[in-house]
Amino acid sequence: MKKFLLIFCLFALSDTYAQINGKTGNALILDTDIGPDYDDVGAMAVMHALADKGEVKPLAVISSNKNELVVPTIEILNTYFGRPELPTGAPKGKGANFGATQKWPEMLVEKYPHKMVKTSDAPDAVETYRKILAKQPDQSVTIVTIGFLTNLADLLDSGPDANSQLSGSNLVRKKVKQLVSMAGGFPKGREYNVLVDSVASAKVFAEWPTEILFSGFEIGKEIKTGKRVIANENLKSPVKDVFAIAMPLAKGDADGRMSWDQTAVLVAVRGVQPYFGLKRGKIIVEGGNNSWQDDPMGPHAYLTPNMPFEQLTALIEGLMMWQGK
């Protein structure tokens, strides 16, 4: 009991710290492959909870996955949290197509109302990016990618259009202040989000014109969330529904699902400290593998442990249990 109270108090203190020191009003675009894994569902809950707290302004939730249930899933979660109007998009050219082995997207689209029937009905992801970025103040937008890098590579390659006369790279340079990416393993690794579209990953990490902050595989794998979410009898939400169906069917998830994507959203909104430390340098991607070069003046940085993982678990689970409007 004492241990639980200590965790609760630490969570409350951390939340207060964020309210005082958080970057209230941050504008954020979330790019997700929501489907192969279900930590994306938790990440969307974290984003909406922080938005309700006034800490971030979501501008869009965009799919990097062409699976037909991805955009309906995004819409269901946005609607539950009171933001059905959030723009979306999906890749229109080459792109990965992955569903969920536990079939939780099928459960969501059957149980919850949604207007978008399938992902291919969504607008072009690059068009959505360009339309939104063009309207934002300079260097004001944080992009968080918790899936494949397909859309961001396509965005860099995009040319002038009706939304902006700038090239994709120059539009990003003008409007984006930071990219936060759940990708890679540090100091070296072979991680799923990098591997699936390794050509796009290599391009983005080599050519992206702003700072990139990485939440690596080794961070999220230590933060296992979901047990408290499922056990919360007062919670009625699609987030709980997903974890309740997926956790028992996922090998190794008896103690909770590893929370890679939630950490990326958390630091994108609240900043790195006091949750993590940073190692600055440069990522190198070759054939789906990544390595790292230390450089105190480098364009990239990855998260290192700081706050106890048990405390981070309690904090993230608290945000995942946020009730929709």
Buried (B, 14 or more C-beta within 10 A) or exposed (E): EEEEEEBEEBBEEBBEBBEEEBEBEBBBBBBBBBBBBBBBBBBBBBBBBBBBBEBBEBBBBBBBBBBBBBBBBBBBBBBBBEBBEBBBBBBBEEBBEBBBEBEBBBBBBEEBEBEBEBBEEBBBBBBBBBBBBBEBEEEBBBBBBBBBBBBBBBBBBBEEBEBBEBBBBBBBBBBBBBBBBBBBBBBEBBBBBBBBBBBBBBBBBEEBBBBBBBBBBBBBEBBBBBBBBBEBEEBEBBBBBBBBBBBEEBEEBEEBBBBBBBBBBBBBBBBBEBBBBBBBBBBBBEEBBBBBEEEEEBBBBBBBEEBEBBBBBBBBBBBBBBBBE
